Amino acid sequence: MKPTTSCVLAAALLSAPAVIPAADEQTVALVVTDSSGGFVANLEKTEVAVFENGEPREILGLERDERPLAVAIVLDTSESVEGPYRMQVAEAMAGFLAGLPEKARFTVWVTGERPQRVLEQGEKTPPQQALLKVFLMGGNTLIDALVEAAQRLEGQQGRRRAIVAVTGAGAGYTSWSPGECVKRVSRAQARVLGMMFHEGETKPVGIISGHGAGAEATRVGFGEHEFVLNGLAKATGGRFESLPSSISVAQTLRAFSSDLQGQYRLRYATVKGRGPRNVQIHVNRPQVRWRVVVDSP
């Protein structure tokens, strides 16, 4: 993919409005990576330009966001992905957890049979060992797991937030409709990075509707899971990757890890009472990519 030269993200796509410290000031969160996907840690204010609804805006400040990371990991542990999970995913995820930024907190959720927390920061069992002990069974309850993980993540105050999801393309079950899932997960104000590997793929199945937590589950196919992950990625400034096989999971997780190493908070002067803001950012540095991302309070 060629480096982008502009990045436009309608503020209406973000799950919550950006923080406004003062009446004439707007703040957006910004991720900048180099050509190899690494976080650019030395960006200067003079290298950035901001346009709001096509009009240039004065930049008031650019600071690196020093808050530690809180991340919820959601893993597909349904019966259909047992081979890829044990051969590729568990080891790749253990490496991902080891490479998280300093002082990061994580919680790992699995989706087989029902959503369940299986691993948290600070536990004595090594991550790979804990993940390999998981018993794979049932269908993929990805949608319910995303909702539960997001709700728990909301309590992580004073941290930037992210959700990382790894799933196969098998059938699953949900108590929430895909649209309601996107709505509820967005409340966590967490950047969503998701991937789907197409092993254990089954034929699409129609969804009737979701009925809320505790209700009888509805069967869904990988199309609904892709809709949710892709929609959340777009809405939060995250990423969604569709992979031909689980062999690419480790490489994609390394890219996600680089993406989560840091972000900036960009403050600029705004004009009140102009309605929805379409924010355009330009970074004047060769061979870099950038995007606006959702910012947690």
Contacts in CASP RR format, 6 or more apart in sequence:
PFRMAT RR
TARGET T0000
AUTHOR 0000-0000-0000
METHOD contacts of the structure
MODEL  1
MKPTTSCVLAAALLSAPAVIPAADEQTVALVVTDSSGGFVANLEKTEVAV
FENGEPREILGLERDERPLAVAIVLDTSESVEGPYRMQVAEAMAGFLAGL
PEKARFTVWVTGERPQRVLEQGEKTPPQQALLKVFLMGGNTLIDALVEAA
QRLEGQQGRRRAIVAVTGAGAGYTSWSPGECVKRVSRAQARVLGMMFHEG
ETKPVGIISGHGAGAEATRVGFGEHEFVLNGLAKATGGRFESLPSSISVA
QTLRAFSSDLQGQYRLRYATVKGRGPRNVQIHVNRPQVRWRVVVDSP
3 35 0 8 1.000
3 286 0 8 1.000
3 287 0 8 1.000
3 288 0 8 1.000
3 289 0 8 1.000
4 289 0 8 1.000
4 290 0 8 1.000
5 282 0 8 1.000
6 280 0 8 1.000
6 281 0 8 1.000
6 282 0 8 1.000
7 280 0 8 1.000
7 281 0 8 1.000
7 282 0 8 1.000
7 289 0 8 1.000
7 290 0 8 1.000
7 291 0 8 1.000
7 292 0 8 1.000
8 278 0 8 1.000
8 279 0 8 1.000
8 280 0 8 1.000
9 237 0 8 1.000
9 279 0 8 1.000
9 291 0 8 1.000
9 292 0 8 1.000
10 276 0 8 1.000
10 278 0 8 1.000
10 279 0 8 1.000
11 17 0 8 1.000
11 18 0 8 1.000
11 276 0 8 1.000
11 277 0 8 1.000
11 278 0 8 1.000
11 279 0 8 1.000
12 276 0 8 1.000
13 234 0 8 1.000
13 235 0 8 1.000
14 235 0 8 1.000
14 236 0 8 1.000
14 237 0 8 1.000
14 292 0 8 1.000
14 294 0 8 1.000
15 186 0 8 1.000
15 187 0 8 1.000
15 188 0 8 1.000
15 189 0 8 1.000
15 235 0 8 1.000
15 236 0 8 1.000
15 294 0 8 1.000
16 186 0 8 1.000
16 187 0 8 1.000
16 189 0 8 1.000
16 294 0 8 1.000
18 26 0 8 1.000
18 27 0 8 1.000
18 28 0 8 1.000
18 29 0 8 1.000
18 295 0 8 1.000
19 27 0 8 1.000
19 295 0 8 1.000
19 297 0 8 1.000
20 26 0 8 1.000
20 27 0 8 1.000
21 27 0 8 1.000
21 267 0 8 1.000
23 272 0 8 1.000
24 269 0 8 1.000
24 270 0 8 1.000
24 272 0 8 1.000
25 60 0 8 1.000
25 267 0 8 1.000
25 268 0 8 1.000
25 269 0 8 1.000
25 270 0 8 1.000
26 52 0 8 1.000
26 57 0 8 1.000
26 267 0 8 1.000
26 268 0 8 1.000
26 269 0 8 1.000
26 270 0 8 1.000
26 277 0 8 1.000
27 265 0 8 1.000
27 266 0 8 1.000
27 267 0 8 1.000
27 295 0 8 1.000
28 265 0 8 1.000
28 266 0 8 1.000
28 268 0 8 1.000
28 279 0 8 1.000
28 281 0 8 1.000
28 292 0 8 1.000
28 295 0 8 1.000
29 65 0 8 1.000
29 160 0 8 1.000
29 263 0 8 1.000
29 264 0 8 1.000
29 265 0 8 1.000
29 266 0 8 1.000
29 292 0 8 1.000
29 293 0 8 1.000
29 294 0 8 1.000
29 295 0 8 1.000
30 48 0 8 1.000
30 263 0 8 1.000
30 264 0 8 1.000
30 265 0 8 1.000
30 266 0 8 1.000
30 281 0 8 1.000
30 290 0 8 1.000
30 291 0 8 1.000
30 292 0 8 1.000
30 293 0 8 1.000
31 39 0 8 1.000
31 237 0 8 1.000
31 259 0 8 1.000
31 262 0 8 1.000
31 263 0 8 1.000
31 264 0 8 1.000
31 290 0 8 1.000
31 291 0 8 1.000
31 293 0 8 1.000
32 39 0 8 1.000
32 40 0 8 1.000
32 43 0 8 1.000
32 264 0 8 1.000
32 283 0 8 1.000
32 288 0 8 1.000
32 289 0 8 1.000
32 290 0 8 1.000
33 39 0 8 1.000
33 40 0 8 1.000
33 258 0 8 1.000
33 259 0 8 1.000
33 288 0 8 1.000
33 289 0 8 1.000
33 290 0 8 1.000
34 40 0 8 1.000
34 287 0 8 1.000
34 288 0 8 1.000
35 287 0 8 1.000
35 288 0 8 1.000
36 258 0 8 1.000
37 255 0 8 1.000
37 258 0 8 1.000
37 259 0 8 1.000
37 289 0 8 1.000
38 258 0 8 1.000
38 261 0 8 1.000
39 258 0 8 1.000
39 259 0 8 1.000
39 261 0 8 1.000
39 262 0 8 1.000
40 285 0 8 1.000
40 288 0 8 1.000
41 64 0 8 1.000
41 262 0 8 1.000
43 62 0 8 1.000
43 264 0 8 1.000
43 283 0 8 1.000
43 285 0 8 1.000
44 62 0 8 1.000
45 59 0 8 1.000
45 61 0 8 1.000
45 62 0 8 1.000
47 283 0 8 1.000
47 284 0 8 1.000
47 285 0 8 1.000
48 59 0 8 1.000
48 62 0 8 1.000
48 266 0 8 1.000
48 281 0 8 1.000
48 282 0 8 1.000
48 283 0 8 1.000
48 284 0 8 1.000
49 56 0 8 1.000
49 59 0 8 1.000
49 281 0 8 1.000
49 282 0 8 1.000
49 284 0 8 1.000
50 56 0 8 1.000
50 57 0 8 1.000
50 59 0 8 1.000
50 266 0 8 1.000
50 268 0 8 1.000
50 279 0 8 1.000
50 280 0 8 1.000
50 281 0 8 1.000
50 282 0 8 1.000
51 57 0 8 1.000
51 279 0 8 1.000
51 280 0 8 1.000
51 281 0 8 1.000
51 282 0 8 1.000
52 268 0 8 1.000
52 270 0 8 1.000
52 271 0 8 1.000
52 274 0 8 1.000
52 277 0 8 1.000
52 278 0 8 1.000
52 279 0 8 1.000
52 280 0 8 1.000
53 274 0 8 1.000
53 277 0 8 1.000
53 278 0 8 1.000
54 278 0 8 1.000
54 280 0 8 1.000
55 271 0 8 1.000
57 268 0 8 1.000
57 269 0 8 1.000
57 270 0 8 1.000
58 268 0 8 1.000
58 269 0 8 1.000
59 266 0 8 1.000
59 267 0 8 1.000
59 268 0 8 1.000
60 267 0 8 1.000
60 268 0 8 1.000
60 269 0 8 1.000
61 266 0 8 1.000
61 267 0 8 1.000
61 268 0 8 1.000
62 264 0 8 1.000
62 265 0 8 1.000
62 266 0 8 1.000
62 267 0 8 1.000
63 264 0 8 1.000
63 265 0 8 1.000
63 267 0 8 1.000
64 262 0 8 1.000
64 263 0 8 1.000
64 264 0 8 1.000
64 265 0 8 1.000
65 160 0 8 1.000
65 262 0 8 1.000
65 263 0 8 1.000
65 264 0 8 1.000
65 265 0 8 1.000
67 158 0 8 1.000
67 159 0 8 1.000
67 160 0 8 1.000
68 101 0 8 1.000
68 102 0 8 1.000
68 103 0 8 1.000
68 104 0 8 1.000
68 105 0 8 1.000
68 159 0 8 1.000
68 160 0 8 1.000
69 100 0 8 1.000
69 101 0 8 1.000
69 103 0 8 1.000
69 104 0 8 1.000
69 105 0 8 1.000
69 159 0 8 1.000
69 160 0 8 1.000
69 161 0 8 1.000
69 162 0 8 1.000
69 260 0 8 1.000
69 262 0 8 1.000
70 104 0 8 1.000
70 105 0 8 1.000
70 106 0 8 1.000
70 153 0 8 1.000
70 156 0 8 1.000
70 159 0 8 1.000
70 160 0 8 1.000
70 161 0 8 1.000
70 162 0 8 1.000
71 100 0 8 1.000
71 104 0 8 1.000
71 105 0 8 1.000
71 106 0 8 1.000
71 107 0 8 1.000
71 161 0 8 1.000
71 162 0 8 1.000
71 163 0 8 1.000
71 164 0 8 1.000
71 260 0 8 1.000
72 106 0 8 1.000
72 107 0 8 1.000
72 109 0 8 1.000
72 149 0 8 1.000
72 150 0 8 1.000
72 152 0 8 1.000
72 153 0 8 1.000
72 162 0 8 1.000
72 163 0 8 1.000
72 164 0 8 1.000
72 190 0 8 1.000
73 93 0 8 1.000
73 96 0 8 1.000
73 97 0 8 1.000
73 106 0 8 1.000
73 107 0 8 1.000
73 108 0 8 1.000
73 109 0 8 1.000
73 163 0 8 1.000
73 164 0 8 1.000
73 165 0 8 1.000
73 166 0 8 1.000
74 109 0 8 1.000
74 110 0 8 1.000
74 111 0 8 1.000
74 142 0 8 1.000
74 145 0 8 1.000
74 146 0 8 1.000
74 149 0 8 1.000
74 163 0 8 1.000
74 164 0 8 1.000
74 165 0 8 1.000
74 166 0 8 1.000
74 167 0 8 1.000
75 85 0 8 1.000
75 89 0 8 1.000
75 93 0 8 1.000
75 108 0 8 1.000
75 109 0 8 1.000
75 110 0 8 1.000
75 111 0 8 1.000
75 131 0 8 1.000
75 134 0 8 1.000
75 165 0 8 1.000
75 166 0 8 1.000
75 167 0 8 1.000
76 85 0 8 1.000
76 89 0 8 1.000
76 110 0 8 1.000
76 111 0 8 1.000
76 112 0 8 1.000
76 140 0 8 1.000
76 142 0 8 1.000
76 166 0 8 1.000
76 167 0 8 1.000
76 168 0 8 1.000
77 85 0 8 1.000
77 110 0 8 1.000
77 111 0 8 1.000
77 112 0 8 1.000
77 134 0 8 1.000
77 135 0 8 1.000
77 136 0 8 1.000
77 137 0 8 1.000
78 111 0 8 1.000
78 112 0 8 1.000
78 136 0 8 1.000
78 137 0 8 1.000
78 138 0 8 1.000
78 139 0 8 1.000
78 140 0 8 1.000
78 141 0 8 1.000
78 168 0 8 1.000
78 170 0 8 1.000
78 172 0 8 1.000
79 112 0 8 1.000
79 136 0 8 1.000
79 137 0 8 1.000
79 138 0 8 1.000
79 139 0 8 1.000
80 139 0 8 1.000
80 140 0 8 1.000
80 168 0 8 1.000
80 170 0 8 1.000
80 171 0 8 1.000
80 200 0 8 1.000
80 202 0 8 1.000
81 89 0 8 1.000
81 136 0 8 1.000
81 140 0 8 1.000
81 167 0 8 1.000
81 168 0 8 1.000
81 170 0 8 1.000
81 199 0 8 1.000
81 200 0 8 1.000
81 246 0 8 1.000
82 136 0 8 1.000
83 199 0 8 1.000
84 168 0 8 1.000
84 197 0 8 1.000
84 199 0 8 1.000
84 200 0 8 1.000
84 245 0 8 1.000
84 246 0 8 1.000
84 249 0 8 1.000
85 134 0 8 1.000
85 136 0 8 1.000
85 246 0 8 1.000
86 132 0 8 1.000
86 136 0 8 1.000
87 246 0 8 1.000
88 246 0 8 1.000
88 247 0 8 1.000
88 249 0 8 1.000
88 250 0 8 1.000
89 166 0 8 1.000
89 246 0 8 1.000
89 249 0 8 1.000
90 128 0 8 1.000
90 131 0 8 1.000
90 132 0 8 1.000
90 134 0 8 1.000
91 128 0 8 1.000
91 250 0 8 1.000
92 249 0 8 1.000
92 250 0 8 1.000
92 253 0 8 1.000
93 108 0 8 1.000
93 127 0 8 1.000
93 128 0 8 1.000
93 131 0 8 1.000
93 166 0 8 1.000
93 253 0 8 1.000
94 126 0 8 1.000
94 127 0 8 1.000
94 128 0 8 1.000
94 131 0 8 1.000
95 127 0 8 1.000
95 128 0 8 1.000
95 253 0 8 1.000
96 164 0 8 1.000
96 253 0 8 1.000
96 254 0 8 1.000
96 256 0 8 1.000
96 257 0 8 1.000
97 106 0 8 1.000
97 108 0 8 1.000
97 127 0 8 1.000
98 127 0 8 1.000
99 257 0 8 1.000
100 106 0 8 1.000
100 257 0 8 1.000
100 260 0 8 1.000
101 260 0 8 1.000
101 261 0 8 1.000
101 262 0 8 1.000
104 121 0 8 1.000
105 120 0 8 1.000
105 121 0 8 1.000
105 156 0 8 1.000
105 159 0 8 1.000
106 119 0 8 1.000
106 120 0 8 1.000
106 121 0 8 1.000
107 117 0 8 1.000
107 119 0 8 1.000
107 120 0 8 1.000
107 121 0 8 1.000
107 149 0 8 1.000
107 152 0 8 1.000
107 153 0 8 1.000
108 117 0 8 1.000
108 118 0 8 1.000
108 119 0 8 1.000
108 120 0 8 1.000
108 127 0 8 1.000
108 130 0 8 1.000
108 131 0 8 1.000
109 115 0 8 1.000
109 116 0 8 1.000
109 117 0 8 1.000
109 118 0 8 1.000
109 145 0 8 1.000
109 148 0 8 1.000
109 149 0 8 1.000
110 116 0 8 1.000
110 118 0 8 1.000
110 134 0 8 1.000
110 145 0 8 1.000
111 139 0 8 1.000
111 140 0 8 1.000
111 141 0 8 1.000
111 142 0 8 1.000
111 144 0 8 1.000
111 145 0 8 1.000
111 167 0 8 1.000
112 136 0 8 1.000
112 137 0 8 1.000
112 138 0 8 1.000
112 139 0 8 1.000
112 140 0 8 1.000
112 141 0 8 1.000
113 137 0 8 1.000
113 138 0 8 1.000
113 139 0 8 1.000
113 141 0 8 1.000
114 141 0 8 1.000
114 144 0 8 1.000
115 141 0 8 1.000
115 144 0 8 1.000
115 145 0 8 1.000
115 148 0 8 1.000
115 149 0 8 1.000
118 130 0 8 1.000
118 131 0 8 1.000
118 134 0 8 1.000
119 125 0 8 1.000
119 127 0 8 1.000
119 130 0 8 1.000
119 131 0 8 1.000
123 130 0 8 1.000
139 170 0 8 1.000
139 171 0 8 1.000
139 172 0 8 1.000
139 173 0 8 1.000
140 167 0 8 1.000
140 168 0 8 1.000
140 170 0 8 1.000
140 171 0 8 1.000
140 172 0 8 1.000
140 173 0 8 1.000
140 225 0 8 1.000
141 172 0 8 1.000
141 173 0 8 1.000
141 174 0 8 1.000
141 217 0 8 1.000
142 165 0 8 1.000
142 167 0 8 1.000
142 172 0 8 1.000
142 174 0 8 1.000
142 225 0 8 1.000
142 228 0 8 1.000
143 174 0 8 1.000
143 175 0 8 1.000
143 176 0 8 1.000
143 178 0 8 1.000
143 181 0 8 1.000
143 220 0 8 1.000
143 224 0 8 1.000
143 225 0 8 1.000
143 228 0 8 1.000
144 173 0 8 1.000
144 174 0 8 1.000
144 175 0 8 1.000
144 176 0 8 1.000
144 213 0 8 1.000
144 217 0 8 1.000
146 163 0 8 1.000
146 165 0 8 1.000
146 181 0 8 1.000
146 185 0 8 1.000
146 228 0 8 1.000
146 232 0 8 1.000
147 176 0 8 1.000
147 181 0 8 1.000
147 184 0 8 1.000
147 185 0 8 1.000
147 213 0 8 1.000
149 163 0 8 1.000
150 163 0 8 1.000
150 184 0 8 1.000
150 185 0 8 1.000
150 187 0 8 1.000
150 188 0 8 1.000
150 190 0 8 1.000
151 184 0 8 1.000
151 188 0 8 1.000
153 161 0 8 1.000
153 163 0 8 1.000
153 188 0 8 1.000
153 190 0 8 1.000
154 187 0 8 1.000
154 188 0 8 1.000
154 189 0 8 1.000
156 296 0 8 1.000
157 297 0 8 1.000
158 296 0 8 1.000
158 297 0 8 1.000
159 296 0 8 1.000
160 191 0 8 1.000
160 262 0 8 1.000
160 263 0 8 1.000
160 295 0 8 1.000
160 296 0 8 1.000
161 188 0 8 1.000
161 189 0 8 1.000
161 190 0 8 1.000
161 191 0 8 1.000
161 296 0 8 1.000
162 190 0 8 1.000
162 191 0 8 1.000
162 192 0 8 1.000
162 193 0 8 1.000
162 260 0 8 1.000
163 185 0 8 1.000
163 188 0 8 1.000
163 190 0 8 1.000
163 191 0 8 1.000
163 192 0 8 1.000
163 193 0 8 1.000
163 232 0 8 1.000
164 193 0 8 1.000
164 194 0 8 1.000
164 253 0 8 1.000
164 256 0 8 1.000
165 192 0 8 1.000
165 193 0 8 1.000
165 194 0 8 1.000
165 195 0 8 1.000
165 229 0 8 1.000
166 194 0 8 1.000
166 195 0 8 1.000
166 197 0 8 1.000
166 249 0 8 1.000
166 253 0 8 1.000
167 194 0 8 1.000
167 195 0 8 1.000
167 196 0 8 1.000
167 197 0 8 1.000
167 225 0 8 1.000
167 229 0 8 1.000
168 196 0 8 1.000
168 197 0 8 1.000
168 198 0 8 1.000
168 199 0 8 1.000
168 200 0 8 1.000
168 201 0 8 1.000
168 222 0 8 1.000
168 246 0 8 1.000
169 196 0 8 1.000
169 197 0 8 1.000
169 198 0 8 1.000
169 199 0 8 1.000
169 200 0 8 1.000
169 201 0 8 1.000
169 202 0 8 1.000
169 222 0 8 1.000
169 225 0 8 1.000
170 200 0 8 1.000
170 201 0 8 1.000
170 202 0 8 1.000
170 221 0 8 1.000
170 222 0 8 1.000
171 202 0 8 1.000
171 205 0 8 1.000
171 219 0 8 1.000
171 220 0 8 1.000
171 221 0 8 1.000
171 222 0 8 1.000
172 219 0 8 1.000
172 220 0 8 1.000
172 221 0 8 1.000
172 225 0 8 1.000
173 217 0 8 1.000
173 218 0 8 1.000
173 219 0 8 1.000
173 220 0 8 1.000
174 181 0 8 1.000
174 207 0 8 1.000
174 210 0 8 1.000
174 217 0 8 1.000
174 218 0 8 1.000
174 220 0 8 1.000
174 224 0 8 1.000
175 210 0 8 1.000
175 211 0 8 1.000
175 212 0 8 1.000
175 213 0 8 1.000
175 214 0 8 1.000
175 215 0 8 1.000
175 216 0 8 1.000
175 217 0 8 1.000
175 218 0 8 1.000
176 184 0 8 1.000
176 210 0 8 1.000
176 211 0 8 1.000
176 212 0 8 1.000
176 213 0 8 1.000
177 207 0 8 1.000
177 209 0 8 1.000
177 210 0 8 1.000
178 207 0 8 1.000
178 220 0 8 1.000
178 224 0 8 1.000
178 227 0 8 1.000
178 228 0 8 1.000
179 228 0 8 1.000
180 210 0 8 1.000
180 212 0 8 1.000
181 228 0 8 1.000
182 228 0 8 1.000
182 231 0 8 1.000
182 232 0 8 1.000
182 235 0 8 1.000
185 192 0 8 1.000
185 228 0 8 1.000
185 232 0 8 1.000
186 232 0 8 1.000
186 235 0 8 1.000
186 236 0 8 1.000
188 296 0 8 1.000
189 236 0 8 1.000
189 294 0 8 1.000
189 295 0 8 1.000
189 296 0 8 1.000
189 297 0 8 1.000
190 236 0 8 1.000
190 294 0 8 1.000
190 296 0 8 1.000
191 236 0 8 1.000
191 237 0 8 1.000
191 238 0 8 1.000
191 260 0 8 1.000
191 293 0 8 1.000
191 294 0 8 1.000
192 229 0 8 1.000
192 232 0 8 1.000
192 233 0 8 1.000
192 235 0 8 1.000
192 236 0 8 1.000
192 237 0 8 1.000
192 238 0 8 1.000
192 240 0 8 1.000
193 233 0 8 1.000
193 238 0 8 1.000
193 239 0 8 1.000
193 240 0 8 1.000
193 256 0 8 1.000
193 259 0 8 1.000
193 260 0 8 1.000
194 229 0 8 1.000
194 233 0 8 1.000
194 239 0 8 1.000
194 240 0 8 1.000
194 241 0 8 1.000
194 256 0 8 1.000
195 229 0 8 1.000
195 240 0 8 1.000
195 241 0 8 1.000
195 242 0 8 1.000
195 243 0 8 1.000
195 249 0 8 1.000
195 252 0 8 1.000
195 253 0 8 1.000
195 256 0 8 1.000
196 222 0 8 1.000
196 225 0 8 1.000
196 226 0 8 1.000
196 229 0 8 1.000
196 240 0 8 1.000
196 241 0 8 1.000
196 242 0 8 1.000
196 243 0 8 1.000
197 243 0 8 1.000
197 244 0 8 1.000
197 245 0 8 1.000
197 246 0 8 1.000
197 248 0 8 1.000
197 249 0 8 1.000
198 222 0 8 1.000
198 242 0 8 1.000
198 243 0 8 1.000
198 244 0 8 1.000
198 245 0 8 1.000
199 245 0 8 1.000
199 246 0 8 1.000
201 222 0 8 1.000
202 221 0 8 1.000
202 222 0 8 1.000
204 221 0 8 1.000
204 222 0 8 1.000
204 223 0 8 1.000
205 219 0 8 1.000
205 220 0 8 1.000
205 221 0 8 1.000
206 219 0 8 1.000
206 220 0 8 1.000
206 221 0 8 1.000
207 218 0 8 1.000
207 219 0 8 1.000
207 220 0 8 1.000
207 221 0 8 1.000
207 224 0 8 1.000
208 218 0 8 1.000
209 218 0 8 1.000
210 218 0 8 1.000
211 218 0 8 1.000
226 240 0 8 1.000
226 242 0 8 1.000
229 240 0 8 1.000
230 240 0 8 1.000
231 240 0 8 1.000
232 238 0 8 1.000
232 240 0 8 1.000
233 239 0 8 1.000
233 240 0 8 1.000
234 240 0 8 1.000
235 294 0 8 1.000
236 293 0 8 1.000
236 294 0 8 1.000
237 291 0 8 1.000
237 292 0 8 1.000
237 293 0 8 1.000
237 294 0 8 1.000
238 259 0 8 1.000
238 291 0 8 1.000
238 293 0 8 1.000
239 256 0 8 1.000
239 259 0 8 1.000
241 252 0 8 1.000
243 249 0 8 1.000
243 252 0 8 1.000
263 293 0 8 1.000
265 295 0 8 1.000
266 281 0 8 1.000
270 277 0 8 1.000
279 292 0 8 1.000
281 290 0 8 1.000
281 292 0 8 1.000
283 290 0 8 1.000
END
